[in-house]
Amino acid sequence: MLHMLEVMDKEPSLRAIWGAALLFGVAGYVATRLRRWLVFPALALVGVAAWTELGGLLDPQLGPAVMREAGIWYVAQAGGALALAVILCLLGLLPKRAV
């Protein structure tokens, strides 16, 4: 029981995950709108940030403990935040409208 109580204090909060995803997504969007080739470093940065924040979920001992303590909702929210960051970066590739 004590081991389960000490799992989530080492994992990032949902607020931190969504904040980082929004920050990296908007930065990637702006960078990609300036130069199209910057989508590659932006997506690499999003990938590194996701691995840093959520890499523990793939651990065979830590992952199930996080799932037991935080539930599937935590993992779904983390995946949604990652998807938001990737989508924002890719939206920067859309052609600019002529006004």
C-alpha positions in Angstrom: 0.0 0.0 0.0 2.8 2.4 0.9 4.4 1.8 -2.5 1.2 2.8 -4.3 1.0 6.0 -2.4 4.4 7.1 -3.5 4.0 6.6 -7.2 2.2 9.7 -8.4 4.3 12.2 -6.5 7.1 11.4 -9.0 4.9 11.7 -12.1 4.0 15.1 -13.6 0.5 16.5 -12.8 -2.1 16.8 -15.6 -1.8 20.5 -15.4 2.0 20.3 -16.1 1.4 17.8 -18.9 -1.3 20.0 -20.6 0.8 23.2 -20.0 3.9 21.7 -21.6 1.9 20.3 -24.5 0.3 23.7 -25.1 3.6 25.5 -24.8 5.4 23.1 -27.2 2.5 23.0 -29.6 2.1 26.7 -29.9 5.9 27.2 -30.2 6.0 24.5 -32.9 3.1 26.1 -34.7 4.7 29.5 -34.7 8.1 28.1 -35.8 6.5 26.1 -38.6 4.6 29.1 -39.8 7.9 31.0 -40.1 9.9 28.3 -41.8 8.3 25.0 -42.9 11.4 22.9 -42.2 11.2 23.8 -38.5 8.4 21.2 -38.2 11.0 18.5 -37.8 12.8 20.0 -34.8 9.5 21.0 -33.3 8.2 17.5 -33.5 11.5 16.1 -32.2 11.2 18.5 -29.2 7.6 17.4 -28.6 8.8 13.8 -28.7 11.6 14.3 -26.3 9.3 16.2 -23.9 6.7 13.4 -24.1 9.4 10.8 -23.5 10.7 12.7 -20.5 7.3 13.3 -18.9 5.6 10.0 -19.8 8.4 7.5 -20.3 7.8 6.0 -16.9 4.4 4.7 -18.0 6.3 2.1 -20.2 8.2 0.8 -17.2 6.9 -2.7 -16.4 6.7 -1.9 -12.6 6.0 1.8 -12.6 3.4 1.8 -15.4 0.9 -0.5 -13.8 1.3 1.2 -10.4 0.5 4.6 -12.1 -2.5 3.0 -13.8 -3.7 1.6 -10.4 -3.3 4.9 -8.6 -4.2 7.5 -11.2 -6.4 5.4 -13.4 -6.8 5.2 -17.2 -8.0 8.8 -17.2 -4.5 10.0 -16.5 -3.0 8.0 -19.4 -5.8 9.2 -21.7 -5.3 12.8 -20.8 -1.5 12.5 -21.3 -2.1 11.0 -24.7 -4.6 13.7 -25.6 -2.1 16.4 -24.6 0.6 14.8 -26.7 -1.8 14.6 -29.7 -2.6 18.3 -29.2 1.1 19.3 -29.4 1.6 17.2 -32.5 -1.5 18.6 -34.2 -0.6 22.2 -33.4 2.9 21.6 -34.9 1.3 20.1 -38.1 -1.3 22.8 -38.4 1.6 25.2 -39.0 2.2 23.4 -42.3 -1.2 24.5 -43.7 -0.8 27.0 -46.6 -1.1 30.6 -45.7 -4.2 32.3 -47.0 -3.9 35.1 -49.5 -5.8 38.1 -48.1 
